[in-house]
Amino acid sequence: MDPKLQQALTRWRRHLHQHPELSLQETATAAFVCRTLAELGVPFISGVGGHGVVATLTRGHSNRSVGLRADMDALPITERTDLPYASDNPGVMHACGHDGHTVSLLGAAALLAQDADWTGTVHFVFQPAEEGYGGARSMLADGLFDRFPMERIFGYHNWPGLDAGTIALHDGAVMAAASRIDIVVDGHAGHAAMPHLSRDPLLASASLVVALQSVISRNVDPLQSAVLSICTLNAGVAANQIPSQALLSGTFRSHSPAMRDLVEAGIRRVADGVGATFGVSVGMEIQHGVCATINSSVEAKLAASCAEELGGPVRRDLPPSMAGEDFGWYLEQKPGAFAWIGNGPATPGSELHNPGYDFNDAILPVAAGWLAATARRALAS
Ligand code: NI
């Protein structure tokens, strides 16, 4: 990559890192993206599905089309790095590297804008609100695929723990579907010394937490994967009162709709059984968040062969992650692939969503180059 462009990418990345914005609030980030696209001479439309921006380059007369996507939002985390470009927005931090993803996509736009050797249309999708706020869904609901038709779509996430610049592509599942569970156990309050006059929601909840662990271990094929974690349990205010209510919450994740349904059915069955056993009422709300991110095989292969051509190491053997990613919603509707690009060693503090995390600027040329190469190849094949 031209050293001037590489320097610009690093400068842009650090600017975004210093000015992070939470999901649904990416006003300045989107404005920065628009300003930079204008400087690059790449036309764009802003305000797509909230703060989303879609830029478009067309060359020649081919009617082929492809999409490339990056996410733009930051997290409600207080940064604990001593970097000169650390967040100046208190309590908000780019702890997942979306600053790097956004700049990689700007870099891909810069590369394709300079390159005369391709034909077709590339849409650059700058997505807001990835961190649990449905940004992909909002852009789809705002007509992303109708207003900016694309045959397939590609994107990536940086990956601490994978060598810097190594590109990994999965066949099939990459990231998990995530669902949230909220449980209300209603009993009957009473004196701690007269439990027979109460219905104890706390004892029922303790049993429920244990019993729910059987859902995965006794229902899921051991050669497949799913995870269920109950993460909060709140009940009671006094040491001598059996409380009237207990509240629990948690999450479950899997890599296919069939597995998600199986786990959900198990959770409901166990909850009903525990309620009956203890004579309490168990109310349950399950909200399905992102669906699983599943690569289509032709596109995973195409993206991997572009990565190989760039000359760096390519991994095709990594297991999927149980983390969620809303790119899955695009792949529900279009073929495509979502890569991981190594961010370097996962030393303590450098993990995603850690207050010590920082995106590795050294991988910007790899990421931008891979996105551009993948778009070119997708248009040509
Ligand atoms: Ni992320």
Residues whose N, C-alpha, C, O or C-beta is under 5 A from the ligand:
A	BS01	NI	C96
